């Protein structure tokens, strides 16, 4: 198969991406659409930035030639940012795939995935802020419907939904909190505070210790006349190996405390979409101030879910 054939395949498949689908770059997970496919380029638009970029035919051929001559392909973790969208688009071709470990992009073989791992439903390519907003709306609705003040009266299935939403909001909000915190450091100098409507923040410095290598530690002890035996002890990693290969029982050398807890194992994104659409439908006929505020919260995500719901 010559490059011209691959190029035609890429142009055709790029134009057949559904309205509810996007491609994401392998490393940075930036979602983008294929806008047009021309003779010498494929024009893409990055969804979050709203910026268009041309991916040139001759650059695709450079990548094609590399993959033809190198059976190992290219490492996805080492891709320059500018090459990532080229790889994502080339993954649409049946000629290429990603190995089972997800680490390399190469000519398709028995270990390659059948579908492009970079082709995603647009719903799953939301920004951190969009995910937190959507989950917060769903959580607010669930808390309104369920009698959480008396959790024992809530049906187990509803408890599961509440637990999953609380978990999603917690983790999503924490990721977003860290992103915003890193940004705030640019505005807050040492010993300075920054005030907002709901509170204040200030710069905090915390020391984290990391043990130096053994030789450096022992040299420091020797300089001060401290016996090595004062700091040497049982190596837990070595002890675990002994437990694994002998009849030494774990409880003979460890105090083991058992903790039972609930762990989230799955999230039904389709049900989230459906519920959000249902909320908007219910609010359409309600004319109250609270309903207007909630409509405003949901309106931003209505356009994203319309295409998904219409597609069935």
C-alpha positions as a printed NumPy array, in Angstrom:
array([[  0.   ,   0.   ,   0.   ],
       [  1.557,   3.292,  -1.1  ],
       [  1.278,   6.578,   0.748],
       [ -1.267,   7.97 ,  -1.749],
       [ -3.668,   5.217,  -0.71 ],
       [ -3.146,   5.938,   2.981],
       [ -3.584,   9.676,   2.358],
       [ -6.937,   9.13 ,   0.631],
       [ -8.036,   6.895,   3.513],
       [ -7.105,   9.521,   6.098],
       [ -8.969,  12.27 ,   4.242],
       [-12.083,  10.117,   3.838],
       [-12.15 ,   8.907,   7.455],
       [-11.443,  12.354,   8.849],
       [-14.506,  13.71 ,   7.054],
       [-16.697,  10.883,   8.366],
       [-16.15 ,  11.682,  12.059],
       [-19.596,  12.048,  13.6  ],
       [-20.841,  15.321,  15.106],
       [-20.597,  13.693,  18.526],
       [-17.027,  12.452,  18.01 ],
       [-13.582,  13.989,  18.383],
       [ -9.985,  12.891,  18.141],
       [ -7.671,  13.49 ,  21.091],
       [ -3.912,  13.964,  20.957],
       [ -2.032,  10.968,  22.428],
       [ -0.14 ,  12.715,  25.229],
       [ -1.878,  15.975,  26.052],
       [ -5.438,  14.669,  25.449],
       [ -6.421,  17.818,  23.505],
       [ -9.696,  17.137,  21.638],
       [-10.006,  18.301,  18.035],
       [-12.324,  17.972,  15.033],
       [-11.374,  17.417,  11.414],
       [-12.877,  20.475,   9.695],
       [-11.948,  19.972,   6.039],
       [ -9.788,  17.6  ,   4.001],
       [ -8.016,  19.255,   1.09 ],
       [ -5.556,  17.99 ,  -1.484],
       [ -2.465,  18.989,   0.466],
       [ -3.731,  19.198,   4.06 ],
       [ -6.31 ,  18.257,   6.67 ],
       [ -7.588,  21.249,   8.626],
       [ -8.422,  20.526,  12.264],
       [ -9.908,  22.656,  15.026],
       [ -8.939,  22.22 ,  18.663],
       [-12.208,  22.214,  20.571],
       [-11.136,  23.917,  23.787],
       [ -9.091,  26.674,  22.173],
       [-11.297,  27.178,  19.119],
       [ -8.079,  27.373,  17.061],
       [ -7.628,  25.844,  13.62 ],
       [ -4.433,  24.182,  12.391],
       [ -3.396,  22.675,   9.085],
       [ -1.871,  19.189,   9.119],
       [  0.162,  18.968,   5.919],
       [  0.281,  16.025,   3.527],
       [  4.082,  16.019,   3.279],
       [  4.401,  15.786,   7.061],
       [  2.08 ,  12.775,   7.082],
       [  4.381,  11.195,   4.49 ],
       [  7.414,  11.729,   6.75 ],
       [  5.602,   9.807,   9.497],
       [  4.458,   7.183,   6.962],
       [  8.06 ,   6.59 ,   5.842],
       [  9.246,   6.249,   9.447],
       [  6.565,   3.666,  10.254],
       [  7.358,   1.731,   7.073],
       [ 11.035,   1.357,   7.951],
       [ 10.804,   0.922,  11.738],
       [  8.818,  -2.123,  12.873],
       [  8.78 ,  -0.839,  16.465],
       [  7.015,   2.342,  15.391],
       [  7.131,   5.468,  17.548],
       [  6.802,   5.917,  21.297],
       [  3.633,   7.782,  22.248],
       [  5.2  ,   9.11 ,  25.445],
       [  8.065,  10.754,  23.531],
       [  6.006,  12.493,  20.847],
       [  6.6  ,  16.253,  20.426],
       [  3.38 ,  18.235,  20.897],
       [  3.332,  19.234,  17.231],
       [  3.391,  15.604,  16.079],
       [  0.585,  14.387,  18.353],
       [ -2.345,  15.428,  16.067],
       [ -0.645,  13.736,  13.079],
       [ -0.503,  10.444,  14.97 ],
       [ -4.119,  10.794,  16.116],
       [ -5.313,  11.29 ,  12.522],
       [ -3.113,   8.48 ,  11.171],
       [ -4.637,   6.132,  13.738],
       [ -7.862,   6.328,  11.695],
       [ -6.172,   4.229,   9.008],
       [ -6.582,   0.466,   9.165],
       [ -2.857,   0.23 ,   8.428],
       [ -1.818,   1.391,  11.916],
       [ -2.511,   0.563,  15.525],
       [ -1.397,   0.977,  19.117],
       [  0.104,  -1.966,  20.992],
       [ -1.808,  -3.552,  23.859],
       [  0.323,  -1.739,  26.417],
       [ -0.618,   1.564,  24.768],
       [  2.989,   2.658,  24.506],
       [  3.826,   2.543,  20.805],
       [  2.164,   3.457,  17.51 ],
       [  3.148,   1.231,  14.578],
       [  2.084,  -0.784,  11.564],
       [ -0.956,  -2.842,  12.515],
       [ -0.359,  -6.422,  13.604],
       [ -1.805,  -9.038,  15.887],
       [ -0.99 ,  -6.951,  18.979],
       [ -2.588,  -3.759,  17.673],
       [ -5.989,  -2.51 ,  18.799],
       [ -8.739,  -2.742,  16.174],
       [-10.073,   0.784,  16.683],
       [ -8.252,   4.062,  17.089],
       [ -7.82 ,   4.724,  20.82 ],
       [ -7.747,   8.449,  20.018],
       [-11.292,   8.51 ,  18.587],
       [-13.633,   9.419,  21.41 ],
       [-17.215,  10.522,  22.04 ],
       [-17.174,  14.302,  22.411],
       [-18.845,  13.89 ,  25.813],
       [-15.772,  12.121,  27.219],
       [-13.401,  14.833,  25.964],
       [-14.784,  17.56 ,  28.207],
       [-12.465,  19.887,  30.096],
       [-11.933,  19.505,  33.836],
       [-14.188,  22.489,  34.455],
       [-16.955,  21.056,  32.252],
       [-16.826,  17.711,  34.052],
       [-17.072,  19.326,  37.472],
       [-19.942,  21.543,  36.322],
       [-21.907,  18.657,  34.803],
       [-21.405,  16.368,  37.794],
       [-22.282,  19.178,  40.219],
       [-25.585,  19.781,  38.397],
       [-26.411,  16.067,  38.561],
       [-25.421,  15.899,  42.227],
       [-27.543,  18.932,  43.092],
       [-30.531,  17.303,  41.401],
       [-29.945,  13.968,  43.174],
       [-29.632,  15.638,  46.575],
       [-32.865,  17.498,  45.882],
       [-34.739,  14.28 ,  45.02 ],
       [-33.408,  11.971,  47.7  ],
       [-33.955,  12.239,  51.459],
       [-30.263,  12.365,  52.274],
       [-31.021,  13.76 ,  55.753],
       [-32.226,  10.225,  56.468],
       [-29.854,   8.039,  54.404],
       [-31.356,   4.785,  55.731],
       [-34.582,   5.587,  53.91 ],
       [-32.803,   5.853,  50.54 ],
       [-32.929,   2.845,  48.228],
       [-29.554,   1.068,  47.719],
       [-29.465,   1.903,  43.974],
       [-29.975,   5.584,  44.771],
       [-27.253,   5.41 ,  47.398],
       [-24.928,   4.041,  44.727],
       [-25.778,   6.945,  42.399],
       [-25.19 ,   9.481,  45.163],
       [-21.889,   7.859,  46.134],
       [-20.645,   7.799,  42.516],
       [-21.626,  11.44 ,  41.926],
       [-20.042,  12.563,  45.194],
       [-16.878,  10.705,  44.242],
       [-16.819,  12.188,  40.748],
       [-17.367,  15.712,  42.057],
       [-14.705,  15.248,  44.724],
       [-12.019,  13.962,  42.353],
       [-12.922,  16.327,  39.537],
       [-13.014,  19.323,  41.843],
       [ -9.689,  18.355,  43.402],
       [ -8.008,  18.09 ,  39.998],
       [ -9.413,  21.461,  39.006],
       [ -8.441,  22.918,  42.394],
       [ -4.821,  21.903,  41.789],
       [ -4.856,  23.413,  38.292],
       [ -6.237,  26.708,  39.593],
       [ -3.841,  26.643,  42.539],
       [ -0.859,  26.398,  40.191],
       [ -2.236,  29.355,  38.258],
       [ -2.809,  31.406,  41.415],
       [  0.858,  31.078,  42.365],
       [  1.578,  33.491,  39.513],
       [ -0.481,  36.163,  41.283],
       [  0.578,  35.642,  44.88 ],
       [  4.023,  36.656,  46.069],
       [  5.753,  35.572,  49.295],
       [  3.828,  36.605,  52.413],
       [  0.989,  37.888,  50.223],
       [ -2.746,  37.179,  50.286],
       [ -5.307,  37.295,  47.531],
       [ -8.955,  37.96 ,  48.364],
       [-12.059,  36.858,  46.511],
       [-15.781,  37.04 ,  47.124],
       [-15.91 ,  33.73 ,  48.987],
       [-12.585,  33.744,  50.808],
       [ -8.855,  34.354,  50.691],
       [ -5.734,  32.4  ,  49.789],
       [ -2.043,  32.818,  50.512],
       [  1.203,  31.194,  49.417],
       [  2.31 ,  28.287,  51.604],
       [  5.654,  26.475,  51.507],
       [  5.894,  22.862,  52.638],
       [  9.066,  20.809,  52.835],
       [  9.018,  17.221,  51.578],
       [ 11.9  ,  14.986,  52.561],
       [ 13.479,  12.497,  50.178],
       [ 16.202,  10.24 ,  51.541],
       [ 19.562,  10.551,  49.808],
       [ 21.358,   7.444,  48.582],
       [ 22.848,   5.103,  51.187],
       [ 26.473,   6.126,  50.565],
       [ 25.723,   9.815,  51.151],
       [ 23.81 ,   9.012,  54.358],
       [ 26.573,   6.798,  55.766],
       [ 29.239,   9.396,  54.877],
       [ 27.29 ,  12.027,  56.797],
       [ 27.022,   9.679,  59.799],
       [ 30.723,   8.894,  59.674],
       [ 31.617,  12.583,  59.672],
       [ 29.741,  12.959,  62.951],
       [ 30.832,   9.677,  64.534],
       [ 27.345,   8.165,  64.486],
       [ 27.202,   4.321,  64.295],
       [ 25.498,   2.924,  61.208],
       [ 23.536,   0.526,  63.401],
       [ 21.567,   3.442,  64.794],
       [ 19.789,   3.986,  61.495],
       [ 19.794,   0.522,  59.9  ],
       [ 16.851,  -1.758,  60.448],
       [ 14.487,  -4.206,  58.784],
       [ 13.944,  -3.627,  55.078],
       [ 10.219,  -4.192,  54.501],
       [ 10.694,  -4.884,  50.783],
       [ 13.155,  -7.674,  51.551],
       [ 10.845,  -8.96 ,  54.253],
       [  7.965,  -9.165,  51.767],
       [ 10.131, -11.249,  49.438],
       [ 10.885, -13.65 ,  52.295],
       [  7.154, -13.961,  53.06 ],
       [  6.435, -14.697,  49.393],
       [  8.998, -17.495,  49.025],
       [  8.948, -19.124,  52.485],
       [  6.365, -20.356,  54.965],
       [  6.784, -17.229,  57.102],
       [  3.281, -15.901,  57.758],
       [  2.53 , -12.228,  57.218],
       [  0.836, -11.835,  60.607],
       [  3.918, -13.179,  62.368],
       [  5.886, -10.07 ,  61.422],
       [  3.181,  -7.5  ,  60.67 ],
       [  0.293,  -6.07 ,  62.636],
       [ -2.478,  -6.267,  60.049],
       [ -5.578,  -4.108,  60.338],
       [ -8.431,  -4.906,  57.973],
       [-10.443,  -1.972,  56.62 ],
       [-13.72 ,  -2.477,  54.766],
       [-14.82 ,   0.347,  52.475],
       [-16.846,   1.06 ,  49.337],
       [-14.962,   1.611,  46.09 ],
       [-16.381,   3.09 ,  42.9  ],
       [-15.817,   0.652,  40.027],
       [-17.743,   2.171,  37.104],
       [-19.357,   5.391,  35.906],
       [-22.293,   5.319,  33.468],
       [-21.563,   8.383,  31.339],
       [-24.517,   7.693,  29.037],
       [-26.936,   7.823,  31.962],
       [-25.407,  11.117,  33.042],
       [-26.048,  12.577,  29.592],
       [-29.606,  11.336,  29.537],
       [-30.344,  12.716,  32.995],
       [-28.95 ,  16.143,  32.131],
       [-31.197,  16.319,  29.069],
       [-34.154,  15.259,  31.179],
       [-33.465,  18.029,  33.665],
       [-33.524,  20.609,  30.904],
       [-36.788,  19.22 ,  29.537],
       [-38.414,  19.362,  32.992],
       [-37.309,  22.933,  33.542],
       [-38.581,  24.14 ,  30.181],
       [-42.099,  24.726,  31.517],
       [-41.182,  26.057,  34.955],
       [-41.   ,  29.842,  35.332],
       [-39.322,  30.505,  38.666],
       [-36.139,  32.295,  39.576],
       [-34.523,  29.05 ,  40.734],
       [-35.501,  27.293,  37.524],
       [-34.067,  30.145,  35.463],
       [-30.769,  29.886,  37.33 ],
       [-30.578,  26.138,  36.838],
       [-31.471,  26.531,  33.145],
       [-28.559,  28.906,  32.816],
       [-26.279,  26.316,  34.44 ],
       [-27.405,  23.567,  32.087],
       [-27.656,  25.63 ,  28.876],
       [-23.902,  25.532,  28.428],
       [-23.944,  21.721,  28.168],
       [-27.194,  21.387,  26.194],
       [-25.497,  21.858,  22.826],
       [-22.962,  19.133,  23.598],
       [-25.558,  16.517,  24.485],
       [-28.099,  17.343,  21.74 ],
       [-26.028,  15.619,  19.074],
       [-25.487,  12.543,  21.25 ],
       [-29.175,  12.192,  22.125],
       [-30.253,  12.69 ,  18.481],
       [-27.788,  10.042,  17.339],
       [-29.385,   7.625,  19.797]])
